[in-house]
Amino acid sequence: MHIIELPPNKKGEVKYKFFESYKDTRTDKWEKVSVTLPTNTNQSRKKAQTILAEKIVEKQKKIFNPDFNYTLANLTAAYENDQKNSVSLSTQRRNMFACRAIEKILGYDTLLTNLTAGFAREKFLKTGEPNSRLNERLARFKALKRKIP
């Protein structure tokens, strides 16, 4: 834990900022959390340590809900809703056409928890499509996977 003394505010009060670094498991990068407290005593350091630990746990929580079995069809629907708000209509149509093709290749009811790279590769290669099309499908599939809730 690192501590920085902040410059006095308008009222002349000095505050202390406590930092803690942690490695984000999703991005594999170092991130920081901080909390500001009015004093730098043993008691405030312990309080800062517990607050920072809670913040790290909160940030590290997985958003993925293991109680719900997400299927490829669920993921495509969520991706479609996201696309409606972020891209033009022509791009949305193109992306959804590609996603529907991926659903047909991999199966609508494929569970995401059971989806592996080997399974996807095998299914893509079985189609017999040219490499250029397979590369485009792979790029769209990766974009679709980034939308996992």
C-alpha positions in Angstrom: 0.0 0.0 0.0 1.3 3.5 -0.9 0.3 6.7 0.8 0.5 10.2 -0.7 -0.1 13.4 1.3 -2.5 15.6 -0.7 -2.0 19.4 -0.8 -4.2 21.4 1.6 -7.7 22.2 0.4 -9.3 25.7 0.7 -10.0 25.1 4.3 -6.3 24.2 5.0 -7.1 20.5 5.7 -4.6 18.0 4.6 -5.8 14.6 3.5 -4.0 11.3 2.6 -4.6 9.1 -0.4 -4.0 5.4 0.0 -3.2 3.3 -3.1 -3.1 -0.4 -3.7 -2.1 -2.2 -6.9 -3.6 -5.5 -8.1 -3.4 -7.6 -11.3 -6.7 -7.7 -13.2 -7.4 -11.3 -14.0 -9.4 -10.4 -17.1 -6.8 -8.1 -18.8 -3.6 -9.4 -17.0 -2.6 -5.8 -16.4 -1.8 -3.9 -13.2 -4.6 -1.7 -12.0 -4.9 0.7 -9.0 -7.5 1.4 -6.4 -7.4 4.3 -4.0 -9.2 5.8 -1.0 -8.8 9.2 0.6 -8.9 9.6 4.4 -8.3 12.6 6.7 -5.5 11.1 8.8 -2.4 8.9 8.4 -2.5 6.9 11.6 -2.3 3.2 12.2 -6.0 3.0 12.6 -6.7 4.9 9.3 -4.1 2.7 7.5 -5.9 -0.4 8.7 -9.3 1.1 7.6 -7.8 2.0 4.2 -6.4 -1.5 3.8 -9.9 -3.1 4.4 -11.6 -0.6 2.1 -9.0 -1.2 -0.7 -9.3 -4.9 -0.3 -13.1 -4.6 -0.7 -12.7 -2.5 -3.8 -10.3 -5.0 -5.3 -12.7 -7.9 -4.6 -15.6 -5.9 -6.1 -13.6 -5.1 -9.3 -12.4 -8.7 -9.6 -15.9 -10.2 -9.4 -16.8 -11.9 -12.5 -19.8 -10.6 -14.3 -20.6 -14.0 -15.8 -23.4 -15.7 -13.9 -22.6 -19.4 -13.5 -26.2 -20.2 -12.5 -27.5 -19.3 -16.0 -26.4 -21.4 -18.9 -25.7 -19.0 -21.7 -26.2 -20.4 -25.2 -24.9 -19.0 -28.5 -28.4 -17.8 -29.3 -28.6 -15.8 -26.0 -25.2 -14.3 -26.8 -26.2 -13.3 -30.3 -29.4 -11.6 -29.1 -27.3 -9.6 -26.5 -24.8 -8.7 -29.3 -27.6 -7.6 -31.5 -29.1 -5.3 -28.8 -25.6 -3.8 -28.3 -25.1 -3.3 -32.0 -28.4 -1.3 -32.3 -27.0 1.4 -30.0 -23.4 1.5 -31.3 -23.1 1.0 -35.1 -24.9 2.1 -38.3 -27.8 0.0 -39.7 -25.7 -1.3 -42.6 -22.9 -2.5 -40.2 -25.5 -4.0 -37.9 -27.1 -6.0 -40.8 -23.7 -7.3 -41.9 -22.6 -8.3 -38.4 -25.9 -10.0 -37.7 -25.8 -11.9 -41.0 -22.3 -13.2 -40.0 -23.5 -14.0 -36.4 -26.5 -16.0 -37.8 -24.1 -18.0 -40.0 -21.9 -18.7 -36.9 -25.0 -19.9 -35.0 -25.8 -22.3 -37.8 -22.2 -23.6 -37.9 -21.7 -24.0 -34.1 -25.3 -24.7 -33.2 -27.9 -22.4 -31.6 -28.0 -24.3 -28.3 -24.3 -24.6 -27.8 -23.5 -23.7 -24.2 -20.8 -21.1 -23.8 -19.3 -22.8 -20.8 -18.6 -25.9 -23.0 -17.4 -24.0 -26.0 -13.7 -24.5 -26.7 -11.3 -23.3 -29.4 -10.8 -26.8 -30.7 -14.6 -27.4 -31.0 -15.0 -24.1 -32.9 -12.1 -24.8 -35.2 -13.4 -28.2 -36.0 -16.9 -26.9 -36.8 -15.5 -24.0 -38.9 -13.2 -26.4 -40.9 -16.0 -28.9 -41.5 -17.9 -26.2 -43.6 -15.3 -26.4 -46.4 -15.4 -22.6 -46.9 -12.4 -20.8 -48.2 -9.8 -19.5 -45.7 -10.8 -15.8 -46.4 -14.4 -16.5 -45.3 -13.3 -18.6 -42.3 -11.0 -15.7 -41.2 -14.0 -13.3 -41.4 -16.2 -15.7 -39.5 -13.4 -16.0 -36.9 -13.1 -12.3 -36.5 -16.9 -11.9 -36.0 -16.9 -14.8 -33.6 -14.2 -13.1 -31.5 -16.2 -9.9 -31.5 -19.3 -11.9 -30.4 -17.3 -13.6 -27.5 -16.3 -10.2 -26.2 -20.0 -9.5 -25.5 -20.2 -12.4 -23.0 -22.2 -11.0 -20.0 
